[in-house]
């Protein structure tokens, strides 16, 4: 059973780092010692979007993430493809079944071989319900290296409902917290001017409100667009809102 105290801690934490620390510890108590969470808001029919815009949380070692994420192997991972086409939870037994039936592509076999070399061979994946056609989130729960899929399936039979609920809560909580790479952090002033734009104010309005010149406001908007890697101020407002960088309380 999930304790109300733990659920309260998950839902009231104010940082992704604290949330992730709590979650990895709890999942480890069920035998899942390595987690990989991913979320994109910029998915299309042919792409998951710019990797720099992904929300990635993991406690896998760098030796794994550099190859799987940095090397682009995730694009051909069988369970990634499953997550994009489905919602809910899935045993990695489906991957073993495909290996037995010899239905994996060469690219998928490369991913499986890479995973096996890092002792990523037993686990479960959860694909979260999407809030729009462009967004998708999922998490891969990797079991300890000495475990086999039969053991993982037994754990899931006993605790799968609770594990799924906790992961859904973590996913929803991540969506409410600031999440962005260090190169995409807005300064306080950049965030402030974007907030005023979001409220429908013109450059001249914002200059008057902040006691600055219109040229200075334009400079902050230009730097905000550069930080967020977008071309227009409207895109900057949208992306900053997606990343929960706007209208936030200062610590």
N, C-alpha and C positions, 0 to 999 in steps of 0.2 A: 504494500500500500504506500502511496505517496503521502508524506506528512504535510499537513497544512502549513507548518512552519517552513518547510523547504519551498513549497509553492509561493509562499509570501516572500521569501528571500529572492526567488527567481524574478518575480514580477515587480519587485520594488528596487532592484539594483539600478544604479545610475550610470554604469559603464559597461561596454562590451567586454572589456578585459575581465572585470569581476564576474560577469555572467558566464563567460567561457570557462573561467577557472572552476566555478561551482559545477558547471555541467560536465566538464571532463572528469572531475573527481567522481561525480555520481555515476556516470556511464562506466567508469573503470570498476566500480563496485559490482557491476553486472558482468564484467569480463571484457568490456570493450575499452581497450587502453589507448586506441588511436582513432581520432575522429577527423573528418574532413567535411566542413560545411561550405556550401557555395550558393551564391544568389546573384542573379542578374536581372536588371530591369530593361535591358536593351537587346533582347532576343529577337531574331528574325527567322524567316523560313530557312535561311542558309547559314546563320551564324548565331553564336551565343553573345555576340557583342565584343567590345574591346575588353581584354582581360584587365586592363587598368581600372575599369569601372566595376569589376566583380567585387562582391563582398566575400572574402575568403577567410575562414577561421579554421585553424588546424593545430594539432599537437604532434603531427608526424614530424620526424626529423627532416632537416633540410635536404639530406641526400635523397629523400623520397619526393618532397614537394618540388624540388628543382627540376626533376625529370617529369613528374606527372603533371604539374601545373606549368612550370617554366618551359619545359620541353614540348608542351602541347599534347601530351599523351591523353589527357582527359577527353579530348575531342572524339577519340575512337574507343573509349572505354565502354565495354558492354553495359555496365551498370549506369553509366552516364546516359547512354541512349535509352535505357529502360526508364530512368527518372524523367527524361524529357517527354516520354510518351505516356506516362502513367502517374497516378497519385496513390499514396499509401505506402505500405512497407513491403519489402521483398527480400527473401532469403537469397544469399549468394549461391545457393544450390542451383539456381537456374543457369548460372554461368558454367558450373560443372556439367550440367546436362547438355549444354550446347557444345562443350568440349568433346563429350562422349559421342554426340551426334555429328561432330565435325562440321558444324555450321558457322564457325567463326571465320571472319575475313582475315586476311594476312595482317591488316592493321590492328585488328582486335587481338590477334594472337600475340603481337608485339607487346601490347599493353598487359596482357595476362602474364607473359614471361617476365616483364618488368615487375609487376606486382609480386609474383612468386619469389623473385630475387630479393625482395624487401620483406618477405614473410607476410604479405598482405594476401591472404588466401581464404579466410573464413570471416563471415560477418553478415550484416544486414544493411540495406539502404532504405531510406525513407524519402519519398518525394512529396513535397508539401503542395497543398492546393494553391493554384496560381490566382492572383488577384487581377491579372490582365493577361492578354495573349503574349505580351512582350516580356513578362516577368516569369521567373522560375527559380525555386529554391529546393535544395536537397541536401541530405547529409549521409555520409558513408560511415558506418560504425564498424571498425575493424577489430576483430577479436584478438586476444593475446596470441603470440606466435606459436605457443604450444597447444592451442586448441584446434579442433577440427569442426567442420560444419555441423556434424551430428550434435555435438555439444552445444553449439550456438543455437541450433533449432530447438533444443530442449529448454534452454534459457528463455528463448522467445515464447515458447508455449506457456511458460509459467509467468513471465513478466513482460511480455511483448506489449500488452495494452498500456501498462504504466510507462514503459520506455517511450512508446509512441506519443503519449500525452505530454511527457516532459520535453521531448524534442519539438513538438508542435508549439509549446509555450515558449521555448527558447527562440525558435524561428520568429514567432510573432513579436517577441520582446526585442530582438535584433532590429526589427523594422521600425522600432520607436526610438532607437538610440543613434547618436552620431556614428557614422561608419564611413571612413574614407582613408585613402593612403596619405602619408605625410606630405607628399607633393601637392595634394589637393585641399589642404587646410586653408580656409579663408581667414584673413585677419579680421579683427573686430570691426574695423571700419568698412571693409569690403562686405562683410555680412550685413552691416547696418544699412548700407546704401541699397543692397539687394532687397532687404526687407521693405524699404520704402518703395522701391520699384514694384514689389509684389503687392503693395497697398495701393498701387495706381498713381503714385506721385511722379511728376516729371523731373527732369534734371534740375530745372530752376526751382521747383518746389523743394527738392531735397537740399539744394544749396542753401535756401533760405532757412529751412528747418535746422540744419546743422551748423549754420554760420560759416559756410565755406563758399568758394567760388564754383560756378558751373564747371570750369575746367578741372578743378580738383575732383569733383564728383565723377566726371568722365574718366579721369585717371584711375580712380578706385574701381569703376565698372570695368575698365579695360583690363586691369590686373586680376579682377575676379574672373573674367572670361578666360584669361590665360591660365589661371590656377585650376579652373575646372575643365580646361581643354574644350571649350565650345566657341562658336562663332558669334552668337547673338546674346544680348542681355536676357532675352526671354528664355533662351536655353539655359543660361546661367541660373536664373531664378528657379527653373524647373529642376535642374540637377541638384542645386543646393538644397531644395526642399526634399528631394528624394533621399539625399544623404543626411537629412535632419541637421543641417548646418544653419538653418534659419529659425528665428523665433525661439531660441533656446535660452534657458536661464544660465547666467554666468555662475560658476562654482563659487 
